[in-house]
Amino acid sequence: MAAEELLRKLRELEEGQAELKREISKLVPEQQQQHHHHHYHSSRRPPQPSPVRRALPAAPSLPSRLQRVGRVGLTDRQHIRALHALGQAVHIIAPGGKLIYWNRYAEQMYGYSTSEAVGHDAVELLVHPDDAEAANNIIGNIFMGKCWRGKFPVKKKSGERFFIVANNTPLYDDDGSLVGLICLSVDTKTLEDIIGPSTSMKSHTHPVKPRFQVNNRPKCNLLNKSSIESEQTVQSSIASKITTLVSLMKKLRHPNIILFMGAVASPERLCIVTEFLPRGSLFRLLQKNTAKLDPRRRVHMAIDIARGMNYLHHCSPPIVHRDLKSSNLLVDKNWTVKVADFGLSRLKLETFLRTKTGKGTPQWMAPEVLCNEPSDEKSDVYSYGVILWELVTQKIPWDNLNTMQVIGAVGFMDQRLDIPSDTDPKWASMIESCWDSDPQKRPSFLEVLDRLRDLQKQYSLQAQMQRNLSADALLKGAVK
């Protein structure tokens, strides 16, 4: 079994590598491929580029290499066809429990058409009442960020019960918000046709309704027992993580760090209670606000974020956020920005943090993290540079690329977002220094704060001069 498991993992790695190569090949211009001017290897970083800004235009209105990629790649209709053509049933369940996507293979496997499935409660439609509690527990844990893979009994439209092997994972939007859970499943009989019948499982059909047995014992009893044990393990793991998170958050006291107020860790409910910030996330604020941010407000927000991150990096031991992005920054009624969501934070227990877990959101992640190379607190500085870019453009980073293309462009081709030409040179310089390919050349948050304070003084002087000019104009008008 160990050899089979190893072989399976190797195949998964090969498939992932092949997919990444395909996505990268879309980003490389045809001339570059023909003349072989550059070679990119996943095992090492590309050579240091010239001092000229390495930028890819992100504005949809501008012609760019990445836009050509978008036209060459799959259209939305082709993506839908690809999902329909998969040899597995694919369905998506919204947080409310209703089905919001249903592919053709799911229609064949369960017997429900798309119109009959979409908009209906997934558990009521697909699961026998005896197994509904276990199904709801699994779904609840997936909505909390867990993944679930295993064998589960379901039912067809006809009422016939059968087993599926399912892979359930959370599905997130570009801003990190939860869309729902996506389930890929296949009938176990189909698997048996491919790999041969299982020696440990027998299916027996009851004259009234199908029953499934394992080792001559009712499957539902075994399922309930294993599900309870599985759920207890998951609950214990989540409770442990929340306890760790609580012990971290309760020690933090800073005006630019979200205030921890309490936690609930009962078996029925696990949650963390923090202060409420009425303006919501910086991401939504930037996307909702059509008018350009006042330069003074923009620099004030940047200072707030840098102060919060500087505090985390100077804790004992230092705290690396590892998922710094605009949707994890919350804004209060006074426009003060606070750093939140420490779900991926790690304590720097050694002199140098060396983590290769690669968790985070690709659009904001540093190249070394995307390449699964060792990373430290300077990966937070890179993410901060993307937030500075958002503050000046009020656009979504890499919104014209899919996840694999972002990994290829940033991690393996050393590309960066395009900084608008009308950006303050000091602001642009600060963004580029945060995006340096060499993490050690990126500034610390203390250094960023010094540069931001200089900008703050500059903008205050400009505003004061503008007010004086306006006052002079009013006086001259009054004299006339």
C-alpha positions in Angstrom: 0.0 0.0 0.0 2.9 2.4 0.8 4.3 1.9 -2.7 0.9 2.5 -4.3 0.4 5.7 -2.3 3.8 6.9 -3.2 3.1 6.2 -6.9 -0.2 8.1 -6.7 1.5 11.1 -5.1 4.2 11.1 -7.8 1.5 11.1 -10.5 -0.2 14.0 -8.8 3.0 16.0 -8.7 3.7 15.2 -12.4 0.2 16.3 -13.3 0.6 19.6 -11.3 4.0 20.3 -12.9 2.6 19.6 -16.4 -0.3 22.0 -15.7 2.1 24.7 -14.4 4.3 24.3 -17.5 1.2 24.7 -19.7 0.2 27.9 -18.0 3.7 29.3 -18.1 4.0 28.6 -21.8 0.9 30.8 -22.4 2.8 33.7 -20.8 6.0 33.3 -22.8 5.8 35.3 -26.1 6.1 33.2 -29.3 9.3 35.0 -30.4 10.9 34.2 -27.0 10.0 30.5 -27.4 11.4 30.4 -30.9 14.7 32.0 -30.2 15.1 30.5 -26.7 16.4 33.8 -25.3 15.5 32.8 -21.7 15.0 29.5 -19.8 13.0 29.2 -16.7 13.5 26.3 -14.3 11.4 25.5 -11.3 14.5 24.4 -9.4 16.1 27.9 -9.4 15.2 31.6 -9.7 15.6 33.4 -13.0 18.6 35.7 -13.5 18.4 39.2 -12.1 16.7 41.4 -14.6 18.0 44.8 -15.9 17.2 48.0 -13.9 14.3 48.7 -16.3 11.0 48.2 -14.5 9.8 44.6 -15.0 6.1 45.4 -15.3 3.1 43.8 -16.9 0.1 46.1 -17.6 -2.8 45.2 -15.4 -5.3 47.7 -16.9 -7.7 45.9 -19.2 -7.9 48.9 -21.5 -4.1 48.6 -22.4 -2.7 46.1 -24.8 -0.5 43.7 -23.0 1.1 40.3 -23.2 -1.2 39.0 -20.5 -4.3 40.2 -22.3 -3.1 38.2 -25.4 -2.8 35.3 -23.0 -6.4 35.8 -22.0 -7.6 35.7 -25.6 -5.5 32.6 -26.4 -6.6 30.7 -23.3 -9.9 29.1 -22.6 -13.1 31.1 -22.9 -15.7 31.0 -20.2 -17.8 28.7 -22.4 -14.8 26.4 -22.9 -14.2 26.3 -19.1 -17.8 25.2 -18.6 -17.4 22.5 -21.3 -14.3 21.3 -19.6 -16.2 20.9 -16.3 -18.9 19.1 -18.1 -16.4 16.8 -19.8 -14.7 15.7 -16.6 -15.1 12.0 -15.9 -16.4 12.9 -12.4 -19.5 14.5 -11.0 -18.9 18.1 -10.1 -21.2 20.1 -7.9 -20.8 23.3 -5.8 -22.7 24.0 -2.6 -23.2 27.5 -1.4 -22.8 28.4 2.3 -26.6 28.2 2.7 -26.5 24.6 1.7 -28.1 25.0 -1.8 -26.6 23.7 -5.0 -25.3 26.4 -7.3 -23.5 24.3 -9.9 -24.2 20.8 -11.4 -22.3 19.3 -14.3 -23.5 16.7 -16.9 -21.7 13.8 -15.2 -23.6 14.6 -12.0 -26.9 14.5 -14.0 -26.0 11.0 -15.2 -24.8 9.7 -11.9 -27.6 11.1 -9.7 -30.4 11.3 -12.2 -31.3 14.9 -11.5 -31.2 17.5 -14.3 -29.4 20.8 -13.7 -32.8 22.6 -13.3 -33.9 19.9 -10.8 -30.7 20.2 -8.7 -29.5 23.8 -8.8 -31.3 25.9 -6.1 -32.2 22.9 -3.9 -30.7 21.8 -0.6 -27.8 19.4 -1.4 -28.2 17.2 1.7 -32.0 16.8 1.2 -31.5 16.0 -2.4 -28.6 13.6 -2.3 -28.3 12.1 1.2 -30.6 9.6 3.0 -32.0 11.0 6.2 -30.0 8.4 8.2 -26.8 9.9 7.0 -27.9 13.6 6.9 -26.3 14.5 10.3 -22.9 13.1 9.2 -23.1 14.9 5.9 -24.0 18.2 7.6 -21.0 17.9 10.0 -18.7 17.3 7.0 -20.1 20.3 5.1 -19.8 22.5 8.2 -16.1 21.6 8.6 -15.4 22.3 4.9 -17.0 25.8 5.3 -14.6 26.3 8.2 -11.7 25.8 5.8 -11.1 22.1 6.1 -11.0 19.6 3.2 -12.6 16.1 3.2 -11.9 13.1 1.1 -13.5 9.7 1.5 -16.3 7.3 0.7 -19.9 8.3 1.5 -23.4 6.8 0.8 -25.7 8.9 -1.3 -29.0 8.4 -3.2 -30.2 8.8 -6.8 -33.4 10.5 -7.9 -35.0 7.0 -8.1 -34.2 6.4 -4.4 -31.5 3.9 -5.0 -28.6 4.3 -2.6 -25.0 3.8 -3.6 -21.5 4.8 -2.5 -19.3 7.6 -4.0 -15.7 8.5 -3.5 -15.7 12.2 -3.0 -13.1 15.0 -2.7 -14.6 18.1 -1.1 -12.7 21.4 -0.7 -13.6 25.0 0.1 -14.0 27.3 -3.0 -12.8 30.9 -2.5 -13.3 34.1 -4.6 -10.4 36.4 -5.7 -10.8 38.5 -2.5 -10.6 35.4 -0.3 -14.3 35.3 0.5 -16.0 31.9 0.7 -18.1 31.0 -2.4 -19.0 27.5 -1.2 -17.6 24.0 -1.4 -16.8 22.1 -4.5 -17.2 18.4 -4.6 -15.7 16.0 -7.2 -17.2 12.5 -6.9 -17.3 9.2 -8.7 -19.4 6.1 -8.2 -17.4 3.3 -6.4 -18.7 0.8 -9.0 -17.0 2.9 -11.7 -13.8 2.7 -9.7 -14.2 -1.1 -9.3 -14.7 -1.5 -13.1 -11.3 0.3 -13.5 -9.2 -1.2 -10.6 -11.2 -4.3 -9.8 -13.7 -5.2 -7.1 -12.8 -4.5 -3.5 -12.3 -7.6 -1.3 -13.4 -5.9 1.8 -16.7 -4.4 0.7 -19.9 -6.2 -0.4 -23.1 -4.5 -1.7 -26.4 -6.3 -1.0 -29.7 -5.1 -2.4 -32.7 -5.3 -0.2 -36.0 -5.9 -1.9 -37.5 -2.7 -0.4 -34.5 -0.4 -0.5 -30.8 -0.8 -1.1 -28.6 -1.5 1.8 -24.8 -1.5 1.9 -22.8 -3.7 4.1 -19.1 -4.1 4.9 -17.9 -7.4 6.4 -21.6 -8.4 6.7 -22.3 -5.4 9.0 -24.7 -2.6 8.0 -22.6 0.2 6.4 -24.7 3.0 8.0 -23.6 1.8 11.4 -20.0 1.7 10.4 -20.3 5.1 8.7 -21.8 6.7 11.8 -19.1 5.3 14.0 -16.3 6.3 11.6 -17.9 9.6 11.0 -18.1 10.4 14.7 -14.5 9.4 15.2 -13.5 11.5 12.1 -15.6 14.5 13.3 -14.1 14.2 16.8 -10.6 14.3 15.3 -11.5 17.3 13.1 -13.1 19.1 16.0 -10.2 18.4 18.2 -7.8 19.8 15.5 -9.9 22.9 14.9 -10.2 23.5 18.7 -6.4 23.1 19.0 -5.8 25.7 16.3 -8.3 28.1 17.8 -6.6 27.7 21.2 -3.3 28.6 19.5 -4.8 31.5 17.7 -6.5 32.8 20.9 -3.2 32.5 22.9 -1.6 34.6 20.1 -4.3 37.2 19.7 -4.9 37.9 23.4 -1.3 39.1 23.8 -1.5 41.6 21.0 -2.3 45.2 21.9 -1.8 47.8 19.2 -4.1 50.5 17.7 -3.5 49.0 14.2 -4.1 45.3 15.2 -7.7 44.1 15.5 -8.7 43.8 19.2 -9.4 40.3 20.4 -12.4 40.2 22.8 -13.1 36.6 23.4 -13.6 33.1 22.1 -16.2 30.3 22.1 -14.7 26.8 22.1 -17.6 24.5 22.9 -18.2 21.3 20.9 -21.2 22.9 19.2 -19.6 26.1 18.2 -16.0 27.3 17.6 -15.5 31.0 17.0 -13.4 34.1 17.8 -14.9 37.4 18.8 -13.1 40.6 17.8 -14.0 44.3 17.7 -16.4 45.4 15.0 -15.1 47.7 12.3 -18.0 49.2 10.4 -16.3 50.2 7.1 -15.4 46.6 6.4 -12.3 45.4 4.5 -9.9 47.7 2.7 -10.4 45.5 -0.5 -14.2 46.2 -0.6 -13.7 49.8 0.3 -11.2 50.3 -2.6 -13.5 48.5 -5.1 -16.7 50.2 -3.9 -15.1 53.7 -3.9 -15.2 55.1 -7.5 -13.5 58.4 -6.6 -9.7 58.4 -6.2 -8.5 58.4 -2.6 -7.1 61.6 -1.3 -3.2 61.3 -1.2 -3.2 62.2 2.5 -5.8 59.5 3.3 -3.9 57.0 1.2 -0.6 57.6 3.0 -2.3 57.6 6.3 -3.8 54.1 5.5 -0.4 52.9 4.4 1.2 54.1 7.6 -1.5 52.3 9.7 -0.8 49.0 7.9 3.0 49.4 8.2 2.7 50.2 12.0 0.6 47.1 12.6 3.0 44.9 10.6 6.0 46.5 12.3 4.5 45.7 15.7 4.0 42.0 14.7 7.5 41.7 13.3 8.9 43.1 16.5 7.0 40.9 18.9 9.0 38.4 20.9 9.1 36.0 19.1 8.3 37.9 15.8 5.0 37.1 14.1 4.9 36.6 10.4 1.4 37.1 9.0 1.9 35.1 5.8 -1.5 36.1 4.3 -1.3 39.9 4.3 -3.8 41.3 1.7 -6.4 44.0 1.4 -9.3 41.7 2.4 -7.5 41.0 5.7 -7.2 44.7 6.6 -10.3 46.2 8.3 -11.2 49.9 8.5 -13.0 51.6 11.4 -15.4 54.6 11.3 -12.4 57.0 11.6 -10.7 55.4 8.6 -8.1 53.8 10.8 -6.8 50.5 9.2 -6.2 47.4 11.4 -4.5 44.2 10.5 -6.7 41.1 11.0 -7.0 37.4 10.2 -4.0 35.6 11.7 -5.2 32.2 10.4 -1.9 31.7 8.6 0.4 33.4 11.0 3.5 31.6 12.3 5.8 32.4 15.2 9.4 32.9 14.2 10.7 30.6 16.9 14.2 30.3 15.5 16.6 32.9 14.3 15.3 32.6 10.8 11.8 31.3 10.0 12.0 28.6 7.3 8.6 27.6 6.1 7.6 25.9 2.8 3.9 25.4 3.3 3.1 28.0 0.6 -0.3 29.1 2.1 -1.8 32.4 1.3 -3.4 34.1 -1.7 -1.4 34.0 -5.0 -2.1 37.6 -6.1 -0.5 38.9 -3.0 2.2 36.2 -2.4 5.9 36.7 -2.8 7.8 34.9 -5.6 9.8 32.8 -3.1 6.5 31.6 -1.5 5.0 30.8 -4.9 8.1 28.9 -5.8 7.9 27.0 -2.5 11.3 28.3 -1.5 12.3 29.3 2.1 10.6 32.5 3.2 10.6 34.8 6.2 9.0 38.1 7.3 10.2 39.8 4.1 7.4 37.9 2.3 5.0 40.1 4.2 6.9 43.1 2.9 6.2 41.9 -0.7 2.5 41.5 0.1 2.5 45.0 1.5 3.9 46.3 -1.8 0.9 44.8 -3.6 -1.4 46.7 -1.1 0.5 49.9 -1.9 -0.2 49.2 -5.6 -3.9 48.7 -4.7 -4.1 52.0 -2.8 -2.8 53.9 -5.8 -4.7 52.1 -8.6 -7.8 50.9 -6.7 -7.8 47.8 -8.9 -7.7 44.1 -8.2 -4.1 42.7 -8.7 -3.7 40.2 -11.6 -7.5 40.2 -12.2 -6.9 39.1 -15.8 -5.0 36.0 -14.9 -6.0 32.7 -13.3 -4.2 31.3 -10.3 -1.8 29.1 -12.2 -0.8 32.0 -14.5 -0.2 34.3 -11.5 2.2 31.6 -10.1 3.9 31.3 -13.4 4.2 35.1 -14.0 5.3 36.1 -10.6 7.1 33.1 -9.2 8.8 31.7 -12.3 9.0 34.7 -14.7 9.7 37.4 -12.1 7.0 39.7 -13.5 5.4 42.5 -11.5 2.2 44.5 -11.8 2.3 47.7 -13.8 2.7 50.9 -11.8 0.8 53.8 -13.5 3.0 56.5 -15.0 1.3 59.3 -13.0 2.1 57.7 -9.7 4.2 59.8 -7.3 7.8 58.7 -8.0 8.5 58.2 -4.2 5.4 56.0 -3.9 6.4 54.0 -7.0 10.0 53.6 -5.7 8.7 52.3 -2.4 6.4 49.7 -4.2 9.3 48.5 -6.4 11.7 48.2 -3.3 9.0 46.0 -1.6 8.8 43.9 -4.7 12.6 43.2 -5.0 13.4 39.7 -6.2 15.9 39.4 -3.4 13.9 39.2 -0.2 16.9 40.6 1.8 17.0 43.8 -0.3 13.4 44.6 0.6 13.0 47.2 3.3 11.8 46.5 6.8 8.5 48.0 7.9 10.5 50.4 10.1 12.3 51.7 7.0 8.9 51.8 5.1 7.5 54.0 7.9 10.3 56.5 7.6 9.7 56.9 3.9 5.9 57.1 4.4 6.3 59.9 7.0 8.4 61.9 4.5 5.6 61.5 2.0 3.0 62.5 4.7 4.9 65.7 5.3 5.1 66.4 1.6 1.4 65.9 1.1 0.6 68.0 4.1 2.7 70.9 2.8 1.1 70.6 -0.6 -2.4 70.7 1.0 -1.4 73.7 3.0 0.0 75.6 0.0 -3.3 74.8 -1.9 -5.3 76.2 1.0 -3.2 79.4 1.0 -3.6 79.8 -2.7 -7.4 79.4 -2.4 -7.5 81.9 0.5 -5.4 84.4 -1.5 -7.8 84.0 -4.5 -10.8 84.6 -2.2 -9.2 87.8 -0.8 -8.4 89.2 -4.2 -12.0 88.5 -5.3 -13.3 90.3 -2.2 -11.1 93.4 -2.8 -12.3 93.7 -6.4 
